[in-house]
Structure formats: C-alpha cells, structure tokens
Amino acid sequence: AGHGGGLELTVRGSGLGAAPGETRVTVCGLACEPLRSNGTEATCRAPAHTTRAVVDAFPAAFPPTDLAASASNFSTNRPFDAEEATFARHAFTAPIDSPRRLLTEGLEWRTANAECWFAMRLGDSLAALVTSAKFFPAVEPAARARARTATLEVRNVTVGAGSEVPDFGDAAAWVTVADVSEVVFASDTVAQGWTAFPIEPPVTAQAFRLRLPADACRRQGELFRGARFDGIVVAADDGPDCPIAVESVGSALADAPAAPDVDGDGRADPGGVLAPTLDHSLPR
C-alpha cells in the first residue's frame, strides 16, 4: 500500500459481501476503504500508514494536528453513559465560548465528590507523538483558582510503557505532560485564556485526559472551557509485518453453513457457501 496509501487491494474468495460496504478489510490494522464487492471479489483502497520512522525521515510533511479528530472513544471516571461520553467529547472539541459543567441536557447535575477527569483515546492500531497540551480555564476567577492543580496526562493502552496496566483509570499508567500549577499567579489564580505546554521531546501515547481536583469537581458551576492535545498520529505497531485481514462480512451469504465436503477434496461442495477468512501479512 505504501505509506501514503491510495492503492487498490482486491481480495478474492467466496462468501464476500454483495455490496462494497458489506466486506470490511483492514491493512496494518487500519480500515481499507471499500470500493467494490460482488460476493467473490472485494476491492478497497489502502489507507495511509504513517510510522515513526517516516515521521523522523520527513518531519516537515507531518505537522501536528488536534488529536481529538482521530479519537475513537471519549469517557470520564464516572459510570459510563451517553451523557458522560458527551461531557468528555465536549471537553476536547467544543468551542470555548461555552463553559464545561457536569450538567446534563436535562439539567441533572452529576455530583462529583472526588477528583474528576475527562479522557479520549485513539483506536487500538493508532498512537500519537504528542507535541503539546493546552488548557483553557474557567472565566470566573474563583473557578480558575479551584483548577490550579489540574493536570494534563497521557497513557498507552495496547503497546508501550503502561499498556500492561488493564484499568484505564489507574493512575500508575498515566504520565503528566502538563501541570496547570506552572501558570498560577501569586493570587492562586490560573492564567486566563489558552495556555500551551510544549512537550519536548514528543511522547508516544494512545489516550489523553484532563484531571481536575476534587475542590473543582464538587461544584455545580463552571469547571473549565477546554483542553486540547496536539500531535502526529502514527501506527501503534512499528513491527516488520503488515497484516491484511477480512475483519467481517455483512452479507447474509457469509453466515450460511458450508455444504459438506462429500468428495474429500478439502473444499465445500457446490451449493454451499464458505464464510470468508483471511489472515495474511506483507513486509512493511
């Protein structure tokens, strides 16, 4: 596929989808854009595949971007539901002209008597070279003061240091990359507006969170305005092999039982349909 992607890949077999979207193929763990599928052939466009080695070789070609655009999951440290996911997503994506509160659309306040955090993570096959973290505190001075010990943190999930810790919220797996106390004035008030914390050298991570102290979280008012992480998205696995796999098929034919192998040639006899399987690797 090349690091830039764009080449067409065709998988041939039986039981593939009758329409393009029914056959899901991945290349190096990334989705291959479906183009055509007719039951016996499925063609997709290979995705771009950026590795740390490519970024190191051509740094000017990979400027940092907002990592929220590549996030696959948003969560908090409270029991998960749609409202909590919204709290977390808005923390990293919503405009800063509106405050972030633990207040649902139905005006229910989610009581927080301990520290609270808002997190996002990339898909399992992705990681990021994190180059900076940013924080925009509350507008009201007292609320800014309560957030003076907030931290911006990162961790790994599937590969790298910390990935062996299964509990996503376990503090042992999180590394602080920005400490808001560094921009606190003598009056214990956090600096207004966006504060950027450069990360040199960049750190590799798959998940990112803003952690607020209990004194801020237990209030019904404004907590903060926004948090951002910038970086370069790369493949989580830099190993020598690139797996190509048929992950799933949505066609009803794929679920049909195969006919018995009456003639003993190791294949389903005519009239049966084999569910597709493919697990192949190519050198990167």
N, C-alpha and C positions, 0 to 999 in steps of 0.2 A: 504494500500500500504506500510505502514511503512515509516520511514523517509529515508531509503535507496533506496526505490523504487524497481523495478525489478519484482514485482508480476504481473501476467496476470489478466486483468479485461475483462469480457465479458458482452456486452450489447445485449439484445435480443429485437426484435421488428419487425416492418415492414417498408419498405422503406429505409433500410440502404444501404450503398454502396455495389456494386458488387465486388469491389476490395479494398484491405486494405487502400490505400491512400484516398479513397473517403469518409470515415467517420472520422470526427475529434472529438475526445473525449478529454475533459480536466479533470484533477483531481487536486483539490485545485488551480484551475486557470492555471495549467501548462499542456502542451501538453502531451498526453498519446501516446506513440509510437505505430502506427498502425502495427498489425501483420497479422490479417486475417479479411475478411469481405465477406459475401455471400448474402447480401440482408436481411437476417433475424437475423444474428448474427454478431457482430463486436467485435474483441478481440484486446486489446492493452496492452502494457507493461507500468505499472505505473511509473511515474518519481520519482526521488529522491525529497524529500520535506524537506528542511532544515529550521528550525525555530531558533529564537534567543535562545529559551530555550535549544535546542540541542547543539548549539554552546557553550553556557555558561557551559553546563554539560561536554562537551568533547572538550575543546579548541584545544588540540593538533591534533585532527582529521580534523581541518578546518583551514589550513594555508591560509593567504591572497593571492589572485591572482590578476592579471591585470583585472580590471573591464571592459575594452573595449571588452574583449572576450564575455561578456554577454550583451552588449549593443544592443538595437533593433532599435535605431534611432540616427542619427547624424545631427546636424543643426548649423547654425550661426545666427547672428542677422540681416542678410540681407535677402531680399526676397528669399524664398526657391526655389532651383532648383537642378539639379543633381550635378552641379559644386560646389555649396555651401555645399552640403552633403559630397562631396569628400574632400573639404577643412577641414571640421570638422573631418571626419574619419581619414584622414592622420595626423591630429594634435595629435591623441591619439594612432595611430597604426603604422605609417610609420617609417622606420629606421631613426636614427638621422644623418646619413651621407648626407642627402639632406635637404636644407632649406625649411621652410614653408613660402610661399608667397601668396598674393591674386592674383594669376596669373593662369588663366585657361589653359587647354591643348591647346587651340587655341591662347595662348599668349595675351588674353584680361585681362587687369588689372581691377579688381573690386575696383573702387575708394571707399575709406573709409575716410570720413572727421570727423568721430566721433570715439569713442571707438569701438572696435570690440571684439566679443567673439566667441568661438568655444565650442560646447556642445555635450554631448551624454547622453542618458537616457536608463534605463532598461525598460523591459516590465512592464505593469501595475501591474502584480501579483508579481513582484520582488522588493526587496530593497537590500541595501548593508550596512554592517557595515564597514565604511570607516576607514582604519587604517593609510594610508599615502597618500600624494600627492607629485608629483615630477615635476620638471621643468628643461628643458634644453634650455638655451637662445641662441640667435644668436651667431655666431662665431665672427663677426665683432664688435669691441669694441663700436662704436657709436650706433649700433643697440641694443647691450646689455644695454647700458645706457638708451635708449628710453623705454625699457621694465622694468625699475626699479620699477615702481608702479603696475606691473601686479599682479593679484590675482588669486588664485585657489579657486573655490566656489562650493557648493553643495546645493541641494534643494530636497524637496519631491513633488510628483505630484498627487498621488491618496490617500495616507494616511499620517498621521503625521503632525507635525507643518509645515505650509507653503503651504500645499496642497489645502487650501481654496482659494489661490490666482490663478485665472484662467489663467492669462497672463504668459506664460512660461518665458518670459524675464524680468518680473517685478523684480526690484532689491530688493523689500521688501521680496521676498520669498527665496532669495539666502543668504547663510551663508558662510562667508570667512573662509576657513580652512588653507590657506597658503598665506602669503604675501611676495612677492619676495623682497620687500624693506628690509626685515630682513637679506638678504645676499648681500647687496650693500656695496661696499668698499667706502673709503673716496673720491675716484675719481668719484663717482656716477656710477660706472660700476658694473654690476651684476656678481657674481661669475661664472666662466666658468664650463661647464660640467653639469652633473645631480646634482641637489640639492634635497634631500628628506626632506619632512616636516612631521615628525611623528604626528599622531593625537591621543592624549590620553586624555580622553578615546575615543574609536571609536564613530563616529556619524553615525546615520542611515540616508540614503539618497537614492533617486531614480534617480537623474540627477546630472551631473557634468559638470563644464565648466572652461575654461581658459579665463580670461578677460584681454584685453590689453588696455593701454591708447591711446587716440586719436593721440598723437605725434608719436606713433609707427605705428598705423594702416594706417595713411595717406601716408606712404612711400611705394614706389614700390619695395623696396628691401626686404631683409630677415627680417622676423618678429621674428622667434624663430625656434628651432629644434624639440621640442616635449614636451608633457605634459602627465602625467600618474596619474591614481588613482588606488590604491590597496585596496582590502577589501575582505569581505566574503559575498557572495550572499546568501540571506535568503528570505523566504516568506514575502511578504509585509503585509499580513494579518495573525496575530497570534491568530485569534479567535478560539473558541472551535470547530467549524464545518468546514468540508472539503467538498465543493460542487463537485459533479460529474455531468458533463453535456455533452450532444451531441451538440457541437457548430455548426456544419454544415455537410451537406452531399452533395457530388458532383455528386451522381448518378442521372441520368435523371428520374428514378422512383420516387425519393423523391419529385420531383416537379409536378408529375402527380396529378390531382384532385382526391380526395377520392370519392368513389361511395356513393350515398345517403343511409341513414340508413332507408331502407324500412320496416324492421321488428321491428324497435323500440327498439333494444337491446343496443343502445348506441355505436355500432361499425359499421364501414363501411362494407357494404355487400360484398360478394365475387366478385372479378373483379375490386375492387378499391384498391388504394394504399394510405396508410396514411403517411404523412410526419412525420419523427421521431422527437420526443421531449422527453427530459429527463432533469429533474432538481431535483437532489437528493443530500442529504448531509449525511455524516457519521461523527461521532466524530473523531477528530484527534488522 
